[in-house]
Amino acid sequence: MIPLRIRPLLLLCLMAGLVWLAADGAAENYRWQWYRVWPYVGTWSDGAFTPGPLLEGLALTLKVVAGGLAAALLSGAVLAFMRLSPSPVARLLAGTALGAVRNTPLLMQLFIAYFIVAPALNIGAETSAALSLGLFEGCYMAEIFRAGIISLPRAQWEAAFSLGFGMWPTLHLVILPQALRRVIAPLSGQVISLIKDSSLVSAIAVADLTLRGREAIAESFLSFEIWLLAAGVYLGLPLLAGLPALWLEKHIR
């Protein structure tokens, strides 16, 4: 049996091979010019490395993903507890937010965040992109959190209350540790979705990997090489992001 830590690497190699074969068949008479692509990744000069536009775009992509993940976890937790709240107003507000966000396209939400929310709050395109991604994915995470909590038997709550625990100690010491084990796998799926959805932020002029790739193609006309390189990066990032989830599933008991 293949160890879990090796599977992502094997999958990455397999996917890279399939993409390469497909591209080779689609561009049988195409003259590959990979040597012209690497300056867009970075250059060495006088013993110092200077990142190119693609590497700068990757750094900005990771920055937006990190901000979006933080916003997603926070908004997801808040909305989940609002959905579980005994207050009908809190449940109504959370349900309305979930319905509005999950039933509209992410691209439209990015436009609203950039053209309406960002000027009102005086924030930049990167911040508005991270917040929009975070709220979009957070609404899905909210239902994952809620499902993990309500999946536990009612007896867990009753046992904690019978021992004199209050609401917060019960959540912190009894409920959440058990719920965490049940939500790791679906949460990792949402993190992967967030990474892939981050490619849409180029639509609001955020200079991420996708936008930098388009600029490089417009300058060099190396569509196959640059898009294959970008696709490989977008393939590798989710695979790497899934490794912590595999480790947590194995070690959290």
GUDOKE-168699 format. One record per residue (C-alpha): x, y, z; residue number from 0; residue in three letters. Coordinates in steps of 0.05 Angstrom, whole numbers. Example, Ala and Ser with C-alpha at 12.3 -4.5 7.8 and 13.67 -1.06 7.14 Angstrom:
<pts>
@east = 246; north = -90; up = 156; num = 0; residuo = ALA $
@east = 273; north = -21; up = 143; num = 1; residuo = SER $
</pts>
This chain:
<pts>
@east = 0; north = 0; up = 0; num = 0; residuo = MET $
@east = 27; north = 69; up = -19; num = 1; residuo = ILE $
@east = 41; north = 113; up = 42; num = 2; residuo = PRO $
@east = -4; north = 174; up = 49; num = 3; residuo = LEU $
@east = 54; north = 223; up = 47; num = 4; residuo = ARG $
@east = 76; north = 195; up = -21; num = 5; residuo = ILE $
@east = 8; north = 196; up = -55; num = 6; residuo = ARG $
@east = 5; north = 271; up = -69; num = 7; residuo = PRO $
@east = 74; north = 268; up = -102; num = 8; residuo = LEU $
@east = 55; north = 209; up = -145; num = 9; residuo = LEU $
@east = -10; north = 243; up = -165; num = 10; residuo = LEU $
@east = 28; north = 307; up = -183; num = 11; residuo = LEU $
@east = 76; north = 267; up = -227; num = 12; residuo = CYS $
@east = 18; north = 230; up = -260; num = 13; residuo = LEU $
@east = -21; north = 293; up = -274; num = 14; residuo = MET $
@east = 41; north = 329; up = -300; num = 15; residuo = ALA $
@east = 54; north = 271; up = -347; num = 16; residuo = GLY $
@east = -18; north = 270; up = -373; num = 17; residuo = LEU $
@east = -17; north = 345; up = -384; num = 18; residuo = VAL $
@east = 49; north = 340; up = -421; num = 19; residuo = TRP $
@east = 23; north = 285; up = -466; num = 20; residuo = LEU $
@east = -41; north = 323; up = -480; num = 21; residuo = ALA $
@east = -3; north = 386; up = -496; num = 22; residuo = ALA $
@east = 46; north = 349; up = -540; num = 23; residuo = ASP $
@east = -10; north = 318; up = -579; num = 24; residuo = GLY $
@east = -48; north = 383; up = -586; num = 25; residuo = ALA $
@east = 14; north = 420; up = -609; num = 26; residuo = ALA $
@east = 49; north = 367; up = -651; num = 27; residuo = GLU $
@east = 85; north = 417; up = -695; num = 28; residuo = ASN $
@east = 96; north = 468; up = -641; num = 29; residuo = TYR $
@east = 168; north = 488; up = -626; num = 30; residuo = ARG $
@east = 175; north = 490; up = -551; num = 31; residuo = TRP $
@east = 215; north = 548; up = -524; num = 32; residuo = GLN $
@east = 221; north = 536; up = -450; num = 33; residuo = TRP $
@east = 286; north = 574; up = -447; num = 34; residuo = TYR $
@east = 247; north = 638; up = -459; num = 35; residuo = ARG $
@east = 200; north = 624; up = -401; num = 36; residuo = VAL $
@east = 250; north = 620; up = -344; num = 37; residuo = TRP $
@east = 266; north = 695; up = -344; num = 38; residuo = PRO $
@east = 193; north = 706; up = -327; num = 39; residuo = TYR $
@east = 204; north = 661; up = -266; num = 40; residuo = VAL $
@east = 269; north = 694; up = -243; num = 41; residuo = GLY $
@east = 340; north = 711; up = -262; num = 42; residuo = THR $
@east = 408; north = 705; up = -230; num = 43; residuo = TRP $
@east = 453; north = 766; up = -234; num = 44; residuo = SER $
@east = 519; north = 776; up = -197; num = 45; residuo = ASP $
@east = 502; north = 718; up = -151; num = 46; residuo = GLY $
@east = 435; north = 747; up = -131; num = 47; residuo = ALA $
@east = 367; north = 720; up = -151; num = 48; residuo = PHE $
@east = 315; north = 769; up = -177; num = 49; residuo = THR $
@east = 244; north = 741; up = -179; num = 50; residuo = PRO $
@east = 208; north = 749; up = -245; num = 51; residuo = GLY $
@east = 135; north = 769; up = -256; num = 52; residuo = PRO $
@east = 109; north = 698; up = -250; num = 53; residuo = LEU $
@east = 143; north = 687; up = -183; num = 54; residuo = LEU $
@east = 118; north = 755; up = -159; num = 55; residuo = GLU $
@east = 48; north = 735; up = -181; num = 56; residuo = GLY $
@east = 54; north = 669; up = -143; num = 57; residuo = LEU $
@east = 75; north = 707; up = -80; num = 58; residuo = ALA $
@east = 14; north = 752; up = -86; num = 59; residuo = LEU $
@east = -31; north = 691; up = -98; num = 60; residuo = THR $
@east = -5; north = 660; up = -34; num = 61; residuo = LEU $
@east = -17; north = 726; up = 3; num = 62; residuo = LYS $
@east = -89; north = 730; up = -21; num = 63; residuo = VAL $
@east = -100; north = 657; up = -5; num = 64; residuo = VAL $
@east = -73; north = 665; up = 66; num = 65; residuo = ALA $
@east = -116; north = 726; up = 78; num = 66; residuo = GLY $
@east = -177; north = 692; up = 48; num = 67; residuo = GLY $
@east = -166; north = 630; up = 91; num = 68; residuo = LEU $
@east = -162; north = 671; up = 154; num = 69; residuo = ALA $
@east = -226; north = 708; up = 135; num = 70; residuo = ALA $
@east = -260; north = 643; up = 116; num = 71; residuo = ALA $
@east = -245; north = 608; up = 182; num = 72; residuo = LEU $
@east = -268; north = 669; up = 222; num = 73; residuo = LEU $
@east = -331; north = 682; up = 182; num = 74; residuo = SER $
@east = -347; north = 608; up = 179; num = 75; residuo = GLY $
@east = -342; north = 600; up = 255; num = 76; residuo = ALA $
@east = -384; north = 663; up = 268; num = 77; residuo = VAL $
@east = -438; north = 642; up = 219; num = 78; residuo = LEU $
@east = -439; north = 571; up = 245; num = 79; residuo = ALA $
@east = -451; north = 594; up = 317; num = 80; residuo = PHE $
@east = -503; north = 644; up = 293; num = 81; residuo = MET $
@east = -539; north = 586; up = 258; num = 82; residuo = ARG $
@east = -537; north = 546; up = 323; num = 83; residuo = LEU $
@east = -557; north = 606; up = 366; num = 84; residuo = SER $
@east = -623; north = 603; up = 404; num = 85; residuo = PRO $
@east = -637; north = 674; up = 378; num = 86; residuo = SER $
@east = -684; north = 673; up = 318; num = 87; residuo = PRO $
@east = -654; north = 739; up = 294; num = 88; residuo = VAL $
@east = -584; north = 711; up = 293; num = 89; residuo = ALA $
@east = -608; north = 649; up = 256; num = 90; residuo = ARG $
@east = -646; north = 692; up = 205; num = 91; residuo = LEU $
@east = -586; north = 737; up = 192; num = 92; residuo = LEU $
@east = -539; north = 677; up = 184; num = 93; residuo = ALA $
@east = -587; north = 640; up = 139; num = 94; residuo = GLY $
@east = -597; north = 702; up = 95; num = 95; residuo = THR $
@east = -522; north = 713; up = 89; num = 96; residuo = ALA $
@east = -510; north = 640; up = 71; num = 97; residuo = LEU $
@east = -565; north = 640; up = 19; num = 98; residuo = GLY $
@east = -542; north = 705; up = -13; num = 99; residuo = ALA $
@east = -468; north = 685; up = -17; num = 100; residuo = VAL $
@east = -474; north = 612; up = -36; num = 101; residuo = ARG $
@east = -526; north = 625; up = -90; num = 102; residuo = ASN $
@east = -489; north = 679; up = -128; num = 103; residuo = THR $
@east = -426; north = 671; up = -170; num = 104; residuo = PRO $
@east = -359; north = 687; up = -137; num = 105; residuo = LEU $
@east = -339; north = 730; up = -197; num = 106; residuo = LEU $
@east = -399; north = 775; up = -186; num = 107; residuo = MET $
@east = -382; north = 780; up = -112; num = 108; residuo = GLN $
@east = -311; north = 800; up = -130; num = 109; residuo = LEU $
@east = -338; north = 856; up = -174; num = 110; residuo = PHE $
@east = -385; north = 880; up = -118; num = 111; residuo = ILE $
@east = -328; north = 879; up = -68; num = 112; residuo = ALA $
@east = -280; north = 916; up = -114; num = 113; residuo = TYR $
@east = -327; north = 969; up = -143; num = 114; residuo = PHE $
@east = -374; north = 981; up = -85; num = 115; residuo = ILE $
@east = -346; north = 956; up = -19; num = 116; residuo = VAL $
@east = -273; north = 974; up = -29; num = 117; residuo = ALA $
@east = -284; north = 1048; up = -44; num = 118; residuo = PRO $
@east = -333; north = 1053; up = 15; num = 119; residuo = ALA $
@east = -283; north = 1022; up = 63; num = 120; residuo = LEU $
@east = -222; north = 1053; up = 30; num = 121; residuo = ASN $
@east = -187; north = 986; up = 20; num = 122; residuo = ILE $
@east = -146; north = 961; up = -38; num = 123; residuo = GLY $
@east = -160; north = 908; up = -90; num = 124; residuo = ALA $
@east = -118; north = 855; up = -55; num = 125; residuo = GLU $
@east = -155; north = 865; up = 11; num = 126; residuo = THR $
@east = -223; north = 865; up = -22; num = 127; residuo = SER $
@east = -205; north = 802; up = -60; num = 128; residuo = ALA $
@east = -183; north = 766; up = 3; num = 129; residuo = ALA $
@east = -246; north = 787; up = 40; num = 130; residuo = LEU $
@east = -291; north = 766; up = -17; num = 131; residuo = SER $
@east = -257; north = 698; up = -23; num = 132; residuo = LEU $
@east = -259; north = 690; up = 52; num = 133; residuo = GLY $
@east = -333; north = 705; up = 58; num = 134; residuo = LEU $
@east = -350; north = 660; up = -2; num = 135; residuo = PHE $
@east = -312; north = 600; up = 25; num = 136; residuo = GLU $
@east = -331; north = 617; up = 97; num = 137; residuo = GLY $
@east = -405; north = 607; up = 81; num = 138; residuo = CYS $
@east = -389; north = 536; up = 60; num = 139; residuo = TYR $
@east = -344; north = 525; up = 120; num = 140; residuo = MET $
@east = -400; north = 550; up = 165; num = 141; residuo = ALA $
@east = -444; north = 491; up = 145; num = 142; residuo = GLU $
@east = -385; north = 444; up = 154; num = 143; residuo = ILE $
@east = -373; north = 470; up = 225; num = 144; residuo = PHE $
@east = -447; north = 467; up = 241; num = 145; residuo = ARG $
@east = -453; north = 396; up = 215; num = 146; residuo = ALA $
@east = -393; north = 374; up = 255; num = 147; residuo = GLY $
@east = -423; north = 402; up = 319; num = 148; residuo = ILE $
@east = -494; north = 376; up = 311; num = 149; residuo = ILE $
@east = -468; north = 308; up = 290; num = 150; residuo = SER $
@east = -446; north = 295; up = 362; num = 151; residuo = LEU $
@east = -495; north = 261; up = 408; num = 152; residuo = PRO $
@east = -537; north = 305; up = 453; num = 153; residuo = ARG $
@east = -511; north = 263; up = 511; num = 154; residuo = ALA $
@east = -443; north = 297; up = 503; num = 155; residuo = GLN $
@east = -473; north = 364; up = 522; num = 156; residuo = TRP $
@east = -515; north = 335; up = 578; num = 157; residuo = GLU $
@east = -455; north = 298; up = 608; num = 158; residuo = ALA $
@east = -414; north = 362; up = 608; num = 159; residuo = ALA $
@east = -470; north = 403; up = 639; num = 160; residuo = PHE $
@east = -481; north = 350; up = 692; num = 161; residuo = SER $
@east = -408; north = 357; up = 712; num = 162; residuo = LEU $
@east = -418; north = 431; up = 723; num = 163; residuo = GLY $
@east = -388; north = 456; up = 658; num = 164; residuo = PHE $
@east = -415; north = 521; up = 629; num = 165; residuo = GLY $
@east = -429; north = 533; up = 555; num = 166; residuo = MET $
@east = -359; north = 557; up = 536; num = 167; residuo = TRP $
@east = -321; north = 503; up = 575; num = 168; residuo = PRO $
@east = -367; north = 451; up = 544; num = 169; residuo = THR $
@east = -353; north = 477; up = 474; num = 170; residuo = LEU $
@east = -278; north = 486; up = 486; num = 171; residuo = HIS $
@east = -263; north = 422; up = 523; num = 172; residuo = LEU $
@east = -315; north = 372; up = 500; num = 173; residuo = VAL $
@east = -352; north = 389; up = 435; num = 174; residuo = ILE $
@east = -301; north = 425; up = 391; num = 175; residuo = LEU $
@east = -244; north = 374; up = 398; num = 176; residuo = PRO $
@east = -291; north = 319; up = 377; num = 177; residuo = GLN $
@east = -323; north = 360; up = 321; num = 178; residuo = ALA $
@east = -254; north = 378; up = 294; num = 179; residuo = LEU $
@east = -238; north = 306; up = 277; num = 180; residuo = ARG $
@east = -302; north = 302; up = 236; num = 181; residuo = ARG $
@east = -292; north = 366; up = 195; num = 182; residuo = VAL $
@east = -218; north = 360; up = 176; num = 183; residuo = ILE $
@east = -231; north = 326; up = 109; num = 184; residuo = ALA $
@east = -287; north = 372; up = 84; num = 185; residuo = PRO $
@east = -249; north = 433; up = 109; num = 186; residuo = LEU $
@east = -187; north = 412; up = 69; num = 187; residuo = SER $
@east = -232; north = 408; up = 8; num = 188; residuo = GLY $
@east = -254; north = 480; up = 19; num = 189; residuo = GLN $
@east = -182; north = 503; up = 27; num = 190; residuo = VAL $
@east = -167; north = 471; up = -40; num = 191; residuo = ILE $
@east = -228; north = 505; up = -70; num = 192; residuo = SER $
@east = -204; north = 571; up = -43; num = 193; residuo = LEU $
@east = -135; north = 562; up = -75; num = 194; residuo = ILE $
@east = -166; north = 547; up = -143; num = 195; residuo = LYS $
@east = -218; north = 603; up = -137; num = 196; residuo = ASP $
@east = -162; north = 653; up = -124; num = 197; residuo = SER $
@east = -147; north = 652; up = -198; num = 198; residuo = SER $
@east = -210; north = 694; up = -208; num = 199; residuo = LEU $
@east = -181; north = 754; up = -171; num = 200; residuo = VAL $
@east = -144; north = 773; up = -235; num = 201; residuo = SER $
@east = -212; north = 798; up = -260; num = 202; residuo = ALA $
@east = -207; north = 857; up = -212; num = 203; residuo = ILE $
@east = -135; north = 875; up = -231; num = 204; residuo = ALA $
@east = -101; north = 837; up = -175; num = 205; residuo = VAL $
@east = -32; north = 819; up = -203; num = 206; residuo = ALA $
@east = -35; north = 746; up = -182; num = 207; residuo = ASP $
@east = -4; north = 687; up = -219; num = 208; residuo = LEU $
@east = -61; north = 685; up = -271; num = 209; residuo = THR $
@east = -56; north = 759; up = -289; num = 210; residuo = LEU $
@east = 20; north = 757; up = -291; num = 211; residuo = ARG $
@east = 15; north = 696; up = -336; num = 212; residuo = GLY $
@east = -31; north = 733; up = -384; num = 213; residuo = ARG $
@east = 17; north = 792; up = -386; num = 214; residuo = GLU $
@east = 76; north = 745; up = -400; num = 215; residuo = ALA $
@east = 37; north = 712; up = -457; num = 216; residuo = ILE $
@east = 19; north = 779; up = -487; num = 217; residuo = ALA $
@east = 93; north = 798; up = -487; num = 218; residuo = GLU $
@east = 124; north = 732; up = -508; num = 219; residuo = SER $
@east = 67; north = 694; up = -544; num = 220; residuo = PHE $
@east = 88; north = 631; up = -507; num = 221; residuo = LEU $
@east = 18; north = 608; up = -490; num = 222; residuo = SER $
@east = 31; north = 534; up = -483; num = 223; residuo = PHE $
@east = 93; north = 540; up = -440; num = 224; residuo = GLU $
@east = 68; north = 594; up = -392; num = 225; residuo = ILE $
@east = -2; north = 564; up = -383; num = 226; residuo = TRP $
@east = 28; north = 495; up = -371; num = 227; residuo = LEU $
@east = 75; north = 524; up = -319; num = 228; residuo = LEU $
@east = 17; north = 561; up = -286; num = 229; residuo = ALA $
@east = -26; north = 499; up = -288; num = 230; residuo = ALA $
@east = 29; north = 459; up = -255; num = 231; residuo = GLY $
@east = 34; north = 510; up = -199; num = 232; residuo = VAL $
@east = -42; north = 510; up = -188; num = 233; residuo = TYR $
@east = -39; north = 434; up = -187; num = 234; residuo = LEU $
@east = 18; north = 432; up = -137; num = 235; residuo = GLY $
@east = -11; north = 482; up = -88; num = 236; residuo = LEU $
@east = -74; north = 442; up = -71; num = 237; residuo = PRO $
@east = -34; north = 379; up = -65; num = 238; residuo = LEU $
@east = 13; north = 412; up = -15; num = 239; residuo = LEU $
@east = -46; north = 443; up = 21; num = 240; residuo = ALA $
@east = -75; north = 373; up = 31; num = 241; residuo = GLY $
@east = -14; north = 347; up = 67; num = 242; residuo = LEU $
@east = -31; north = 380; up = 135; num = 243; residuo = PRO $
@east = -101; north = 351; up = 131; num = 244; residuo = ALA $
@east = -72; north = 281; up = 120; num = 245; residuo = LEU $
@east = -26; north = 291; up = 180; num = 246; residuo = TRP $
@east = -82; north = 316; up = 224; num = 247; residuo = LEU $
@east = -128; north = 258; up = 205; num = 248; residuo = GLU $
@east = -73; north = 209; up = 223; num = 249; residuo = LYS $
@east = -51; north = 240; up = 290; num = 250; residuo = HIS $
@east = -113; north = 272; up = 320; num = 251; residuo = ILE $
@east = -151; north = 221; up = 361; num = 252; residuo = ARG $
</pts>
